[in-house]
Amino acid sequence: MQNRKLTYLQAVNESLHQILDTIPESYLLGEDVGAYGGGFGATAGIIEKYPDRVLETPISEAAITGIATGSAILGKRPILEIQFSDFLTVAIDQLVNEAAKIHFLSNGKESVPMVLRTASGSGTGAGPQHSQSLENWLAHIPGLIVAMPSNAYDAKGIMLSAVKNNNPVIVFEPKSLYKIESDIDIPEEMYEVPLGHARIVKDGSDLTIIALGRMVNIAKNIDTPYSIEIVDPITINPLDIDTLLESANKTNRVLILTESIEKSGISAEILSRLIEGGFSGKIKRLGSKFSPIAAAQSIEEKLIPTDDEILEAIEGLMHEN
């Protein structure tokens, strides 16, 4: 079907409907995922169709994650929603000390095929306890796969890949993108976007921007006279360093752009992996300021990389000797 555009949120919702249609072991759980349709509407309409496969839970992220982990060991494929990624701090014991380690501790005899969806990042004025980008925390943990789709097409395809995977997969969904419509057609049928593979979003020859999540759209809209190549890792762990390195060597200039805080962030990991892989060109990273995210829009906008800061970084890389 042509001209089939969906918003990010609609793509996630369609994927969840189709997964429950075709994968009988799958079910949904989380706060307000039933009649309310999820914190942002991602699960709307599902409980009416599958009343026995949607579990409304109390407000306890630790309990939600523990239930998902246990049921996954027993053969189910749970998809849990943590409404805001900030609340992963409550679930982190079950996630990091249990779900991530059971395959290892059982010598490969047990698997935990669960998917954790969570709304991430700033851009909605939700304040310091509902606007953080914590994906780097979980990418640090062996046993967890971490993805951050930047558009509706990838959001739908990653969900199916995540549910079919036999490991715990964390999908960070930048909530500022939920209402953004895809610029390409979204197939009505199910499809997979593979985990662990980056994508060249835009070809270029002067400079590579490696952008994560929300920053992909921002990079695409930057007005610059240079030929910019944009690469979206899509999956943060495992990281497709080969594709990133190939683009970096092609342009010999790299800007790593993240919404997460620059200090000790995933951008530092990407930078070091590029250098260890033999990249010897010019490189810079740009992330959010080392500060809690303010609720006031005028402050919030200045805490993440601004257009002016991105342009300044590009100019610096282009003219640096």
Secondary structure, DSSP 8 states (H G I E B T S, - for coil): --S---BHHHHHHHHHHHHHHH-TTEEEEETT-STT-SSSSTTTTHHHH-TTSEEE--S-HHHHHHHHHHHHHTT-EEEEEEEEGGGHHHHHIIIIIIITTHHHHTTTS-----EEEEEE-SSS---TTS----HHHHHTSTT-EEE---SHHHHHHHHHHHHHSSS-EEEEEEGGGTT-B-SS---SS-----TT--EEEE--SSEEEEE-THHHHHHHT---SS-EEEEE--EEES--HHHHHHHHHHHSEEEEEEEEESTT-HHHHHHHHHHHTT--SEEEEEEE-SS---SSHHHHHHHS--HHHHHHHHHHHHH--
